[in-house]
Amino acid sequence: MEEINDLIKQRLLKLDNLRANGVNPYGGKFAKSINISELLQNFEDAAAKEQKVAIAGRVMAVRSHGKSCFIDVKDSTGKIQNYIKAAELPEKSKIAFDNIDIGDIVGINGKAFKTRTGEPTVHAEDFTMLSKSIKPLPEKWHGLKDVETRYRQRYVDLIVNDEVKKVFELRIRMIARIRAFLDAKGFMEVETPMMQAMPGGATAKPFKTHHEALGIDLFMRIAPELYLKRLLVGGFEKVYEINRNFRNEGISPRHNPEFTMIEVYQAYGNCEDMINLTEELVTDAAKHLFGGYKVRHGDGEMDLSPPWERIPFREAIIKYSGIDYKKEKDLKKVAKDMGLDIREAKLDEEFASKIFEKTVEPKLLKPTFVIDYPAALCPLSKKKPGEPELTERFELFINGQELANAYSELNDPIEQKARFEEQAAAAGSKSIDDDFVRALEYGMPPAGGLGIGIDRLAMLFTDSDSIKDVILFPQLKPEQ
């Protein structure tokens, strides 16, 4: 720590020296003529013509050779070597160069050439300090044992770790492709409230806030579902929202309190349409990102080739745990003996869901649609014709975790109200979303609805073990 403090003192002295000599250490606009990757792609031609270029970026290495120096400069697209001879620079450029450190952001005007060893290089004719770095970059960032420091100081992680930057670039391209896919199918992207008078669309503990002007408590949304379905009532037939949701629950490698989902609703569709849409959407993204259906997974590959397996909820539990929850006399005891947290569970179907999470989910490695969920677990889903104890719902599992959830949406206002009341009573509450019931009373077309976890899909595509690896700034405990 003392060594770091000494380095910072040295950099602060250089900062003072720049200012004392009339050089602004935090300059303004710099007119870049080209990105570094562009320059490197056509460097043979650029070097042959001694092309004049203006590049800007962060100094990542300094190699001094007497009165000349080589520095590596990195922008958002790549890195290139620069040759600088102090005697050739204008006076203010020379002062800036004399006070350079690794981590500084600089602008360089010069011409392209190749060194005797064939290294693409820019011969600097002018040098501008754009941002003086006071804190030194860590030398052993890749090997940090405390990965939380990398999450907390993501800005440093991105500077020194190109692989981390590639993860987020892939995530951005994935979301762009999903948008393009849905837009091409006639879906419209919409926005719905993030602060709601009554949280709905999922079972989760919300974050609570207070609106001073209205004098009311509001909740950060746990899902956008009920507002998107109001749009179906209003006449929109195909809508989607890439949305931020907030759930005041635990943090784990798969859960962050603030997370991103995409929800999609299609009027006159059903659960089967959502199965097809999900399979097509995920495989389309894979093809555009990787050129095919295989994605890196550990030391091997995960094959996403369609069609994907389907298995009923009850059958999956029997297959992977040997338990038939319909035939067990005391399912609560079975779940308790398995060491499951059943404090909030009351119904046999809820105990079965806990058993499913423990015994089935980790085994669903290849893409699998789990279908035919019990109606008691699905207050917003239509019941299966001929089997009223089941619903037209699926969840998609890949690599042992849920990625998507979909229904044939319930559009009967009387049944919806009854299910809301049952759900509220089970939670010890009397409050239900009367406005949503009122919307259904005006008539909502039959519809299929789908939710996909964007963060978890990014985990799959980047072969990441933790959701924190695919969220730029994950929620963390306060810094000590």
Secondary structure, 3 states (H helix, E strand, C coil): CHHHHHHHHHHHHHHHHHHHCCCCCCCCCCCCCCCHHHHHHCHHHHHHCCCEEEEEEEEEEEEEECCEEEEEEECCCCEEEEEEEHHHCCHHHHHHHHCCCCCCEEEEEEEEEECCCCCEEEEEEEEEEEECCCCCCCCCHHHCCCHHHHHHCHHHHHHHCHHHHHHHHHHHHHHHHHHHHHHHCCCEECCCCCEECCCCCCCCCCCEEEECCCCEEEEECCCCHHHHHHHHHHCCCEEEEEEEEECCCCCECCECCEEEEEEEEEECCCHHHHHHHHHHHHHHHHHHHHCCCEEEECCEEEECCCCCEEEEHHHHHHHHHCCCCCCCCCHHHHHHHCCCCCCCCCCHHHHHHHHHHHHCHHHCCCCEEEECCEHHHCCCECEECCEEEEECEEEEEECCEEEEEEEEECCCHHHHHHHHHHHHHHCCCCCCCHHHHHHHHCCCCCEEEEEEEHHHHHHHHHCCCCHHHCCCCCCCCCCC
